[in-house]
Amino acid sequence: MKFLVDNADIQKIKEVYRIFPMDGVSTNPSILAASGRQPFDVLKEIREFIGEDSDLHVQVTGITADIMLQDAEKIRRELGKNTCVKIPVNEEGLVAIKELRKDSTARITATAIYTAMQAFLAAKAGANFAAPYVNRIDNLGANGIETAKKIQDIFEMNDFETEVLAASFKNSQQVLELCEYGIGAVTLAPDVIHGLIKNDAVSTAINAFNADFEKLCGKGKTMKDV
């Protein structure tokens, strides 16, 4: 499973990368707006940090397919052809996905997915990734985890090469369930990523080990000192 950080704050991205084995960064218009900076200034800074071969997902903001495709052209020109262009799955979005797919080098992420049918149509149109919004689906009274699993099953049964890129998580348990199911990728906010490894029992065990060692060798001593 690929792990992406869902954020545009370069300092938070760097901190996540320092600790965790990450595969890339995902953004959306709201995340970019929260930075308070010009979008391509932020995105170029992220691209420079993660490198040209890492996944960077950037969303179009056009309403019509024509404008979406113009957005996609600029995104790829400014940030590299390896950049994944996020296109929302509505009628105009499907038109844009089909047209962009004519370029075999294009990488397309179908986004704003709330139903398995959206994901199926996006995959059939040629998307490389499909991003169901797990927690937002829950908030509508459906089951986001089960929707993501159903999409995975549909892709496998129809021999699609499209990968699930699950998004919108509220806790680490949701992530674990999709890890167990073999979902292709997830994109997570920094606080959810840090929550993946936070465990009071682990901290208690480490503190006990260190206290016992200091009783033997002296306060503040570690293996390098003995």
C-alpha positions as CSV (number, residue, x, y, z in Angstrom):
1,M,0.0,0.0,0.0
2,K,1.2,3.5,-0.9
3,F,1.1,6.1,1.8
4,L,0.6,9.7,0.8
5,V,0.4,12.8,3.0
6,D,-2.7,14.9,2.4
7,N,-1.4,18.4,3.0
8,A,0.3,21.4,1.5
9,D,2.2,22.7,4.5
10,I,5.8,22.0,3.6
11,Q,7.0,21.9,7.2
12,K,4.4,19.3,8.1
13,I,5.2,17.3,5.0
14,K,8.9,17.3,5.9
15,E,8.2,16.2,9.5
16,V,6.0,13.3,8.2
17,Y,8.7,12.3,5.8
18,R,11.3,12.4,8.5
19,I,9.5,9.8,10.5
20,F,7.4,7.7,8.2
21,P,8.0,5.7,4.9
22,M,6.0,7.9,2.6
23,D,5.3,7.6,-1.2
24,G,4.1,11.1,-2.1
25,V,1.7,14.0,-1.4
26,S,-1.9,14.6,-2.3
27,T,-3.5,18.1,-2.4
28,N,-6.9,19.5,-3.3
29,P,-8.1,23.1,-3.8
30,S,-9.2,23.5,-0.1
31,I,-5.8,22.3,1.1
32,L,-4.0,24.8,-1.2
33,A,-6.3,27.6,-0.1
34,A,-5.5,26.9,3.6
35,S,-1.8,27.6,2.8
36,G,-2.6,31.2,2.0
37,R,0.0,31.1,-0.8
38,Q,-0.2,31.0,-4.6
39,P,-0.9,27.4,-5.6
40,F,2.0,26.7,-7.9
41,D,4.5,28.3,-5.5
42,V,3.4,25.7,-2.9
43,L,3.2,22.8,-5.3
44,K,6.7,23.5,-6.8
45,E,8.1,23.6,-3.3
46,I,6.5,20.2,-2.6
47,R,7.7,18.7,-5.9
48,E,11.3,19.9,-5.2
49,F,11.2,18.3,-1.8
50,I,9.7,14.9,-2.7
51,G,11.5,14.5,-6.0
52,E,10.3,14.2,-9.6
53,D,9.6,10.4,-9.3
54,S,7.3,10.6,-6.2
55,D,3.6,10.8,-6.5
56,L,2.1,14.3,-6.4
57,H,-1.7,14.6,-6.9
58,V,-3.0,18.0,-7.9
59,Q,-6.7,18.8,-8.6
60,V,-8.2,20.7,-11.5
61,T,-10.7,23.4,-10.6
62,G,-12.5,23.9,-14.0
63,I,-16.2,23.2,-14.2
64,T,-16.3,22.2,-17.9
65,A,-14.2,19.4,-19.5
66,D,-12.4,21.9,-21.7
67,I,-11.2,24.0,-18.7
68,M,-10.3,20.8,-16.8
69,L,-8.1,19.7,-19.6
70,Q,-6.5,23.2,-19.8
71,D,-5.9,23.0,-16.0
72,A,-4.4,19.5,-16.5
73,E,-2.0,20.7,-19.2
74,K,-0.7,23.5,-17.0
75,I,-0.4,21.2,-13.9
76,R,1.7,18.7,-15.9
77,R,3.8,21.5,-17.6
78,E,4.6,23.2,-14.3
79,L,5.1,20.1,-12.1
80,G,6.2,17.4,-14.4
81,K,4.4,14.7,-16.4
82,N,4.7,12.3,-13.5
83,T,2.2,14.5,-11.6
84,C,-1.2,12.8,-11.1
85,V,-4.0,15.1,-12.3
86,K,-7.0,14.8,-10.0
87,I,-10.4,15.1,-11.9
88,P,-13.7,14.9,-10.1
89,V,-16.1,12.2,-11.3
90,N,-19.1,13.9,-12.7
91,E,-20.3,14.0,-16.3
92,E,-17.8,16.7,-17.3
93,G,-15.1,15.0,-15.4
94,L,-15.6,11.7,-17.3
95,V,-15.3,13.6,-20.5
96,A,-12.0,15.1,-19.4
97,I,-10.7,11.7,-18.1
98,K,-11.4,10.0,-21.5
99,E,-9.8,12.8,-23.4
100,L,-6.7,13.0,-21.2
101,R,-6.3,9.2,-21.3
102,K,-5.6,9.6,-25.1
103,D,-2.1,10.7,-23.9
104,S,-0.6,7.4,-22.7
105,T,1.8,9.2,-20.4
106,A,-0.9,11.0,-18.5
107,R,-1.5,10.0,-14.9
108,I,-5.1,10.5,-13.8
109,T,-6.7,10.4,-10.3
110,A,-10.4,10.3,-10.3
111,T,-11.6,12.1,-7.2
112,A,-14.7,13.2,-5.3
113,I,-15.9,9.6,-5.4
114,Y,-18.8,8.7,-3.1
115,T,-20.2,5.6,-4.9
116,A,-18.8,2.4,-6.4
117,M,-20.4,3.2,-9.7
118,Q,-18.5,6.5,-9.9
119,A,-15.3,4.5,-9.4
120,F,-16.3,1.9,-12.0
121,L,-17.0,4.6,-14.6
122,A,-13.7,6.4,-13.9
123,A,-11.7,3.2,-14.2
124,K,-13.5,2.3,-17.5
125,A,-12.7,5.9,-18.7
126,G,-9.0,5.3,-18.0
127,A,-8.2,6.7,-14.6
128,N,-5.0,5.4,-12.9
129,F,-6.4,6.0,-9.4
130,A,-9.8,6.3,-7.9
131,A,-10.2,8.2,-4.6
132,P,-13.3,7.3,-2.5
133,Y,-13.8,9.7,0.4
134,V,-14.1,7.2,3.3
135,N,-15.2,9.5,6.2
136,R,-17.3,11.7,4.0
137,I,-19.2,8.6,2.8
138,D,-19.7,7.7,6.5
139,N,-21.1,11.1,7.1
140,L,-23.8,10.6,4.5
141,G,-25.0,7.5,6.3
142,A,-23.2,4.9,4.1
143,N,-20.1,2.9,5.0
144,G,-16.9,4.4,3.6
145,I,-14.7,1.4,4.4
146,E,-17.1,-1.1,2.7
147,T,-17.4,1.2,-0.3
148,A,-13.7,1.3,-0.7
149,K,-13.5,-2.5,-0.4
150,K,-16.4,-2.9,-3.0
151,I,-14.5,-0.6,-5.4
152,Q,-11.4,-2.8,-5.0
153,D,-13.4,-5.9,-5.7
154,I,-15.0,-4.3,-8.8
155,F,-11.6,-3.4,-10.2
156,E,-10.2,-6.9,-9.7
157,M,-13.3,-8.6,-11.1
158,N,-13.2,-6.4,-14.2
159,D,-9.4,-6.6,-14.7
160,F,-8.9,-2.9,-14.4
161,E,-5.4,-1.6,-13.7
162,T,-6.9,1.3,-11.7
163,E,-5.8,1.5,-8.1
164,V,-7.9,2.6,-5.1
165,L,-6.5,5.7,-3.5
166,A,-8.7,6.0,-0.4
167,A,-9.0,9.4,1.1
168,S,-10.8,11.2,4.0
169,F,-9.9,9.3,7.2
170,K,-10.7,10.1,10.8
171,N,-8.6,7.4,12.6
172,S,-6.0,4.7,12.3
173,Q,-8.5,1.8,12.5
174,Q,-10.0,2.8,9.2
175,V,-6.5,2.7,7.6
176,L,-5.7,-0.7,9.1
177,E,-8.9,-2.2,7.7
178,L,-7.9,-1.1,4.2
179,C,-4.3,-2.3,4.7
180,E,-5.7,-5.7,5.6
181,Y,-7.8,-5.7,2.4
182,G,-4.9,-4.8,0.1
183,I,-6.1,-1.4,-1.0
184,G,-3.5,0.2,-3.4
185,A,-3.0,3.5,-1.7
186,V,-4.2,5.9,1.0
187,T,-3.8,9.6,1.5
188,L,-3.8,10.8,5.1
189,A,-3.8,14.1,7.0
190,P,-0.6,14.5,9.1
191,D,-2.5,14.0,12.4
192,V,-3.9,10.7,11.2
193,I,-0.5,9.6,10.1
194,H,1.1,10.4,13.5
195,G,-1.8,8.5,15.1
196,L,-0.9,5.3,13.3
197,I,2.0,4.7,15.7
198,K,1.0,6.6,18.9
199,N,0.4,4.0,21.7
200,D,0.6,4.7,25.4
201,A,1.5,1.0,26.1
202,V,4.6,1.3,23.8
203,S,5.7,4.5,25.6
204,T,5.3,2.9,29.0
205,A,7.4,-0.1,27.9
206,I,10.2,2.0,26.5
207,N,10.3,4.2,29.7
208,A,10.5,1.0,31.9
209,F,13.3,-0.4,29.8
210,N,15.3,2.8,30.0
211,A,14.7,3.2,33.8
212,D,16.0,-0.3,34.4
213,F,19.1,0.4,32.3
214,E,19.8,3.7,34.1
215,K,19.6,1.8,37.4
216,L,22.4,-0.4,36.2
217,C,24.6,2.1,34.3
218,G,23.7,5.6,35.6
219,K,21.1,8.3,34.8
220,G,21.2,9.5,31.3
221,K,23.4,6.6,30.1
222,T,22.7,4.8,26.9
223,M,24.4,1.9,25.1
224,K,26.9,4.3,23.5
225,D,28.2,5.2,27.0
226,V,28.9,1.8,28.4
